[in-house]
């Protein structure tokens, strides 16, 4: 499935934002900016217009960061899932039914989980039912 040029560029931009904002130095920059803004508000007598602007900007930044985090986490989850699927696929003792289990019904997930728990209990007890 081919991604459009726009989607690839947007993905790169979102990852760049994620990389930039995940650094500890960015946290320091934001804290300093918030302190400077707080002092400026206090000096100016807490004007209502400034507070409204701050509220609007912080809401917009929060919304953008929500999408940035969602995008990068979703991509990382897909990559991890592909790696795990490849490990399952290449292991001769692995249960091939576990590949793409993330799209299974909840009842199938529950059954698989119970099977895994039973297997681990059998191993822990030293039973031959493994």
LOTI-19053 format. One line per field, with one value per residue: residue number from 1; chain; x, z, y of N, C-alpha, C in turn. Coordinates in nm, 2 decimals, padded with zeros to 4 digits, always signed. Each point is the difference from the previous one (the first is absolute). Layout:
! LOTI-19053
vogu NUM_... $
sedren A_... $
n_px X_... $
n_pz Z_... $
n_py Y_... $
ca_px X_... $
ca_pz Z_... $
ca_py Y_... $
c_px X_... $
c_pz Z_... $
c_py Y_... $
END
This chain:
! LOTI-19053
vogu 1_2_3_4_5_6_7_8_9_10_11_12_13_14_15_16_17_18_19_20_21_22_23_24_25_26_27_28_29_30_31_32_33_34_35_36_37_38_39_40_41_42_43_44_45_46_47_48_49_50_51_52_53_54_55_56_57_58_59_60_61_62_63_64_65_66_67_68_69_70_71_72_73_74_75_76_77_78_79_80_81_82_83_84_85_86_87_88_89_90_91_92_93_94_95_96_97_98_99_100_101_102_103_104_105_106_107_108_109_110_111_112_113_114_115_116_117_118_119_120_121_122_123_124_125_126_127_128_129_130 $
sedren A_A_A_A_A_A_A_A_A_A_A_A_A_A_A_A_A_A_A_A_A_A_A_A_A_A_A_A_A_A_A_A_A_A_A_A_A_A_A_A_A_A_A_A_A_A_A_A_A_A_A_A_A_A_A_A_A_A_A_A_A_A_A_A_A_A_A_A_A_A_A_A_A_A_A_A_A_A_A_A_A_A_A_A_A_A_A_A_A_A_A_A_A_A_A_A_A_A_A_A_A_A_A_A_A_A_A_A_A_A_A_A_A_A_A_A_A_A_A_A_A_A_A_A_A_A_A_A_A_A $
n_px +00.09_-00.01_+00.08_-00.08_+00.05_-00.12_-00.05_+00.09_-00.03_-00.13_+00.02_+00.08_-00.09_-00.10_+00.08_+00.02_-00.13_-00.03_+00.09_-00.04_-00.13_+00.06_+00.07_+00.09_+00.08_-00.09_+00.01_+00.13_+00.00_-00.09_+00.07_+00.12_-00.05_-00.04_+00.11_+00.06_-00.08_+00.02_+00.13_+00.00_-00.08_+00.08_+00.10_-00.07_-00.01_+00.05_+00.04_-00.13_+00.04_+00.10_-00.08_-00.08_+00.10_+00.04_-00.12_-00.02_+00.12_-00.02_-00.13_+00.05_+00.10_-00.09_-00.09_+00.09_+00.04_-00.13_-00.01_+00.09_-00.04_-00.13_+00.04_+00.09_-00.09_-00.09_+00.09_+00.04_-00.13_-00.03_+00.10_-00.03_-00.13_+00.05_+00.08_-00.10_-00.07_+00.11_+00.01_-00.13_+00.00_+00.12_-00.07_+00.06_+00.02_+00.00_-00.10_-00.01_-00.09_+00.12_+00.04_+00.01_+00.03_+00.07_-00.04_+00.03_-00.11_-00.07_-00.09_+00.05_+00.01_-00.12_-00.04_+00.07_-00.05_-00.12_+00.02_+00.04_-00.10_-00.07_+00.06_+00.00_-00.12_-00.02_+00.07_-00.07_-00.10_+00.07_-00.12_-00.04_-00.10_+00.13 $
n_pz +00.00_-00.11_+00.07_+00.01_-00.09_+00.00_+00.00_-00.09_-00.06_+00.01_-00.04_-00.09_-00.03_+00.01_-00.07_-00.08_+00.00_-00.01_-00.09_-00.05_+00.01_-00.04_-00.03_+00.09_-00.09_-00.07_+00.10_+00.00_-00.14_+00.01_+00.10_-00.06_-00.11_+00.07_+00.06_-00.12_-00.06_+00.10_-00.01_-00.13_+00.03_+00.10_-00.08_-00.10_+00.12_-00.06_-00.12_-00.01_-00.08_+00.08_+00.10_-00.08_-00.04_+00.12_+00.04_-00.10_+00.02_+00.14_-00.02_-00.08_+00.09_+00.10_-00.08_-00.05_+00.13_+00.02_-00.11_+00.04_+00.13_-00.04_-00.09_+00.08_+00.09_-00.08_-00.05_+00.12_+00.03_-00.12_+00.02_+00.12_-00.04_-00.10_+00.09_+00.08_-00.10_-00.03_+00.13_+00.01_-00.11_+00.05_+00.11_-00.01_+00.13_-00.06_+00.06_-00.13_+00.08_+00.06_-00.13_+00.01_+00.12_-00.03_-00.11_+00.09_+00.01_+00.09_-00.05_-00.12_+00.03_+00.05_-00.11_-00.08_+00.07_+00.00_-00.13_-00.01_+00.08_-00.07_-00.11_+00.05_+00.04_-00.12_-00.06_+00.07_-00.03_-00.11_-00.04_-00.05_+00.04_-00.01 $
n_py -00.12_+00.08_+00.07_+00.09_+00.09_+00.05_-00.13_-00.03_+00.11_-00.02_-00.13_+00.04_+00.09_-00.09_-00.08_+00.10_+00.04_-00.12_-00.01_+00.11_-00.03_-00.11_+00.10_-00.03_+00.05_-00.06_-00.09_+00.01_+00.00_-00.10_-00.06_+00.03_-00.04_-00.11_-00.01_+00.03_-00.09_-00.08_+00.03_-00.01_-00.10_-00.04_+00.04_-00.06_-00.06_-00.10_+00.06_+00.02_+00.10_+00.02_-00.01_+00.06_+00.08_+00.01_+00.01_+00.09_+00.06_+00.00_+00.03_+00.09_+00.03_-00.01_+00.06_+00.08_+00.02_+00.01_+00.07_+00.08_+00.00_+00.02_+00.09_+00.05_+00.00_+00.04_+00.08_+00.04_+00.00_+00.05_+00.08_+00.02_+00.02_+00.07_+00.06_+00.01_+00.04_+00.07_+00.03_+00.02_+00.07_+00.04_-00.01_-00.12_+00.04_+00.12_+00.05_-00.04_-00.05_+00.02_-00.03_+00.13_-00.04_+00.11_-00.07_-00.09_-00.07_+00.07_-00.08_+00.02_+00.13_-00.01_-00.07_+00.08_+00.11_-00.07_-00.02_+00.13_+00.04_-00.08_+00.05_+00.12_-00.03_-00.06_+00.10_+00.09_-00.08_+00.01_+00.04_-00.12_+00.08_+00.03 $
ca_px -00.09_+00.09_-00.04_+00.01_+00.11_-00.05_-00.01_+00.14_+00.06_-00.06_+00.05_+00.14_-00.01_-00.05_+00.11_+00.10_-00.05_+00.01_+00.14_+00.04_-00.07_+00.03_+00.13_-00.01_+00.03_-00.12_-00.08_+00.06_-00.04_-00.14_-00.01_+00.05_-00.10_-00.12_+00.04_+00.01_-00.14_-00.06_+00.05_-00.05_-00.14_-00.01_+00.05_-00.10_-00.12_-00.09_-00.11_-00.09_+00.03_+00.12_-00.04_-00.08_+00.10_+00.08_-00.09_-00.02_+00.12_+00.03_-00.09_+00.04_+00.12_-00.04_-00.07_+00.10_+00.09_-00.08_+00.01_+00.14_+00.02_-00.08_+00.07_+00.13_-00.03_-00.07_+00.11_+00.09_-00.08_+00.00_+00.14_+00.02_-00.08_+00.06_+00.12_-00.05_-00.06_+00.11_+00.06_-00.09_+00.00_+00.12_+00.03_-00.07_-00.08_-00.10_-00.14_-00.02_-00.13_+00.02_+00.03_-00.12_-00.10_-00.05_-00.13_-00.10_-00.11_+00.03_-00.02_+00.12_+00.11_-00.02_+00.03_+00.15_+00.06_-00.02_+00.09_+00.14_+00.01_+00.00_+00.13_+00.09_-00.03_+00.05_+00.14_+00.04_-00.03_+00.08_-00.09_+00.04_-00.10_+00.05 $
ca_pz +00.00_-00.02_+00.07_-00.08_+00.04_+00.11_+00.12_+00.04_+00.05_+00.13_+00.10_+00.04_+00.08_+00.13_+00.07_+00.04_+00.12_+00.11_+00.04_+00.06_+00.13_+00.09_+00.06_+00.13_-00.02_-00.04_+00.12_+00.07_-00.08_+00.02_+00.14_+00.00_-00.07_+00.08_+00.11_-00.05_-00.03_+00.13_+00.05_-00.09_+00.03_+00.13_-00.01_-00.07_+00.07_-00.05_-00.09_-00.05_-00.14_+00.00_+00.05_-00.10_-00.10_+00.06_+00.01_-00.14_-00.05_+00.07_-00.05_-00.14_+00.01_+00.06_-00.10_-00.09_+00.06_+00.01_-00.13_-00.01_+00.08_-00.06_-00.12_+00.03_+00.08_-00.10_-00.09_+00.08_+00.03_-00.12_-00.02_+00.10_-00.04_-00.11_+00.05_+00.08_-00.09_-00.07_+00.09_+00.01_-00.13_-00.02_+00.10_-00.04_+00.11_+00.03_-00.05_-00.11_+00.02_+00.08_-00.09_-00.02_+00.10_+00.04_-00.07_+00.04_+00.09_+00.14_+00.05_-00.04_+00.08_+00.14_-00.01_-00.01_+00.13_+00.09_-00.05_+00.04_+00.14_+00.03_-00.04_+00.10_+00.12_-00.02_+00.00_+00.14_+00.09_-00.05_-00.07_-00.13_-00.09_-00.07 $
ca_py +00.12_+00.12_+00.12_+00.12_+00.09_+00.09_-00.08_-00.03_+00.13_+00.03_-00.09_+00.05_+00.12_-00.04_-00.07_+00.11_+00.06_-00.10_+00.00_+00.13_+00.02_-00.10_+00.03_+00.06_+00.14_+00.06_+00.02_+00.12_+00.11_+00.02_+00.05_+00.14_+00.08_+00.02_+00.09_+00.13_+00.05_+00.02_+00.13_+00.11_+00.01_+00.07_+00.13_+00.07_+00.00_-00.12_+00.04_-00.11_-00.04_-00.08_-00.13_-00.06_-00.04_-00.11_-00.11_-00.05_-00.06_-00.13_-00.10_-00.04_-00.08_-00.13_-00.08_-00.04_-00.10_-00.12_-00.07_-00.04_-00.12_-00.11_-00.04_-00.07_-00.12_-00.09_-00.05_-00.08_-00.12_-00.08_-00.06_-00.11_-00.12_-00.07_-00.07_-00.12_-00.09_-00.06_-00.10_-00.11_-00.07_-00.07_-00.09_-00.12_-00.05_+00.10_-00.01_+00.10_+00.07_+00.12_+00.11_+00.09_-00.02_+00.13_+00.03_-00.11_+00.03_-00.01_-00.14_-00.07_+00.05_-00.06_-00.14_-00.01_+00.03_-00.11_-00.10_+00.04_-00.01_-00.15_-00.05_+00.05_-00.07_-00.13_+00.01_+00.03_-00.12_-00.11_-00.10_-00.04_+00.05_+00.11 $
c_px +00.09_-00.06_+00.01_+00.12_-00.03_+00.01_+00.14_+00.07_-00.06_+00.05_+00.14_-00.01_-00.04_+00.11_+00.11_-00.05_+00.01_+00.15_+00.04_-00.06_+00.03_+00.14_-00.02_+00.02_-00.13_-00.09_+00.05_-00.04_-00.15_-00.02_+00.04_-00.10_-00.13_+00.03_+00.01_-00.14_-00.08_+00.04_-00.05_-00.15_-00.01_+00.04_-00.11_-00.14_-00.10_-00.11_-00.07_+00.03_+00.12_-00.04_-00.08_+00.09_+00.08_-00.09_-00.02_+00.12_+00.03_-00.09_+00.03_+00.12_-00.03_-00.06_+00.10_+00.09_-00.08_+00.01_+00.15_+00.03_-00.07_+00.07_+00.12_-00.02_-00.06_+00.10_+00.09_-00.06_+00.00_+00.14_+00.03_-00.08_+00.06_+00.12_-00.04_-00.06_+00.11_+00.07_-00.09_+00.01_+00.12_+00.03_-00.08_-00.09_-00.12_-00.13_-00.03_-00.13_+00.01_+00.03_-00.13_-00.11_-00.06_-00.13_-00.10_-00.11_+00.04_-00.01_+00.13_+00.12_-00.01_+00.04_+00.15_+00.06_-00.01_+00.09_+00.14_+00.01_+00.00_+00.13_+00.11_-00.02_+00.06_+00.15_+00.05_-00.02_+00.08_-00.08_+00.05_-00.10_+00.04_-00.01 $
c_pz +00.00_+00.08_-00.09_+00.05_+00.12_+00.13_+00.05_+00.06_+00.14_+00.11_+00.04_+00.09_+00.14_+00.08_+00.04_+00.12_+00.12_+00.05_+00.07_+00.14_+00.11_+00.07_+00.13_-00.01_-00.04_+00.12_+00.08_-00.07_+00.03_+00.14_+00.01_-00.07_+00.08_+00.12_-00.05_-00.03_+00.13_+00.07_-00.08_+00.03_+00.13_-00.01_-00.07_+00.07_-00.04_-00.09_-00.05_-00.14_-00.01_+00.05_-00.10_-00.11_+00.05_+00.00_-00.14_-00.05_+00.06_-00.05_-00.14_+00.00_+00.05_-00.11_-00.10_+00.05_+00.02_-00.13_-00.03_+00.07_-00.05_-00.12_+00.02_+00.08_-00.09_-00.09_+00.07_+00.03_-00.12_-00.03_+00.10_-00.03_-00.12_+00.04_+00.08_-00.10_-00.08_+00.09_+00.01_-00.13_-00.02_+00.11_-00.03_+00.11_+00.02_-00.06_-00.10_+00.01_+00.08_-00.09_-00.03_+00.10_+00.05_-00.06_+00.03_+00.08_+00.14_+00.06_-00.04_+00.09_+00.14_+00.00_-00.01_+00.13_+00.10_-00.03_+00.05_+00.15_+00.04_-00.03_+00.10_+00.13_-00.01_+00.01_+00.15_+00.09_-00.05_-00.06_-00.14_-00.11_-00.08_-00.15 $
c_py +00.12_+00.12_+00.12_+00.08_+00.08_-00.08_-00.03_+00.13_+00.03_-00.09_+00.04_+00.12_-00.04_-00.07_+00.10_+00.07_-00.09_-00.01_+00.13_+00.01_-00.11_+00.02_+00.08_+00.15_+00.07_+00.02_+00.13_+00.13_+00.04_+00.06_+00.15_+00.09_+00.03_+00.09_+00.14_+00.06_+00.03_+00.13_+00.11_+00.02_+00.08_+00.14_+00.09_+00.00_-00.11_+00.05_-00.12_-00.05_-00.09_-00.14_-00.07_-00.05_-00.13_-00.13_-00.06_-00.07_-00.13_-00.11_-00.05_-00.08_-00.13_-00.09_-00.05_-00.11_-00.14_-00.08_-00.05_-00.13_-00.12_-00.06_-00.08_-00.13_-00.11_-00.06_-00.10_-00.13_-00.09_-00.06_-00.11_-00.12_-00.07_-00.08_-00.13_-00.10_-00.08_-00.10_-00.12_-00.09_-00.08_-00.10_-00.13_-00.05_+00.10_-00.04_+00.10_+00.07_+00.13_+00.12_+00.08_-00.03_+00.13_+00.04_-00.11_+00.05_-00.01_-00.14_-00.08_+00.04_-00.06_-00.15_-00.02_+00.03_-00.11_-00.12_+00.02_-00.02_-00.15_-00.06_+00.04_-00.07_-00.15_-00.01_+00.02_-00.12_-00.12_-00.11_-00.03_+00.04_+00.12_-00.03 $
END
